[in-house]
Amino acid sequence: MATQMFEGKGHAAVYQKYRFAPGKELQQTILTYLQEKRANPAELVVDVGCGSGQGTRFLGEHFKKVVGTDISEAQIQEARDAPSLPGISYLVCPAEELPFKDASVGVLTSFTAAHWFDIEKFMREANRVLKPGGCVAISTYTVDMSVRYGNCSDELTKVFRECWDLILKHSHDRLKLVLDDYKKIFEALPFPDKKRITDIFDNIPMTVASVVGYMESASPYQVFLKKDPEAAKSLLRDTEKRMLEIMGVSSAETPVEFWVRHVCVLGCKGQ
Ligand SMILES: C[S@@+](CC[C@H](N)C(=O)[O-])C[C@H]1O[C@@H](n2cnc3c(N)ncnc32)[C@H](O)[C@@H]1O
């Protein structure tokens, strides 16, 4: 069954504000694969579970026609309201019932979303809508993250991880697929020509405020917030305070390096 965790308007707004676009290494990994497989240029690219459009906008820079799809109206509204490119459009629909004709899609992507789908049904849909020779790129960032700043990166990362671990206690069962580096998602992809890359590292330029905002946008934090609003809010407040103290700065807008590890499942449908 599909799992809906991103329905609230407040959550979608936090999402738009703090979720980052795919990093350069992940972008390059996907683009290089699509070139190798001659899937670029593709006439139609579909980004499934596009949320507020971070990955869709990256695709729009490289492809003429990109459709972002998401089950959440609030997320799609955020995506439509954001500055965009002419070839990009958005649709509200479940990943398990994509409103595209058989063999009509050149490339199908999903960024940090596939673990929420009914995997079996989604893979069937991917297989149905993709053209022969069409490709998929299904990625996620993992929970392996670190924060770097001057000579206090270790201490900063420790504080970040302490907070992150407390938030992750409220994780949905589906996050096991992420903890497992998308192994099950890779296995479920019904194409013999496929690979899974688990060591894509990206430096996402952030500030202390946006690292804290990123944690706020995470679905387990939103679960925590519903269960115990005061505890959830004070955890983030304290974490930001501790990070600033360690860095010896007063502004939460101070830039830091936020390092993430991505996993990407790539595959090509046979002719
Ligand atoms: C963690 S967000 C990722 C959003 C965006 N791709 C990004 O990289 O930031 C997961 C998204 O998947 C969407 N989603 C969850 N289940 C879905 C389903 N069954 N069909 C389509 N979208 C779904 C959610 O509404 C949410 O916007």
The ligand as a Gaussian input file, in Angstrom:
#p B3LYP/6-31G(d) Opt

LIG

0 1
 C       10.934000      12.605000       0.907000
 S        9.881000      13.360000      -0.300000
 C       10.973000      13.598000      -1.687000
 C       10.590000      14.731000      -2.547000
 C       11.554000      15.154000      -3.643000
 N       11.669000      14.124000      -4.668000
 C       12.932000      15.511000      -3.086000
 O       13.928000      14.991000      -3.596000
 O       13.026000      16.326000      -2.176000
 C        8.876000      12.019000      -0.778000
 C        7.722000      12.453000      -1.680000
 O        7.081000      11.248000      -2.145000
 C        5.693000      11.506000      -2.206000
 N        4.985000      10.214000      -2.179000
 C        4.877000       9.341000      -1.158000
 N        4.164000       8.276000      -1.515000
 C        3.830000       8.469000      -2.817000
 C        3.116000       7.698000      -3.777000
 N        2.609000       6.505000      -3.460000
 N        2.971000       8.189000      -5.015000
 C        3.496000       9.380000      -5.359000
 N        4.174000      10.166000      -4.494000
 C        4.346000       9.707000      -3.248000
 C        5.413000      12.366000      -0.997000
 O        4.199000      13.058000      -1.095000
 C        6.648000      13.267000      -0.988000
 O        6.419000      14.461000      -1.668000

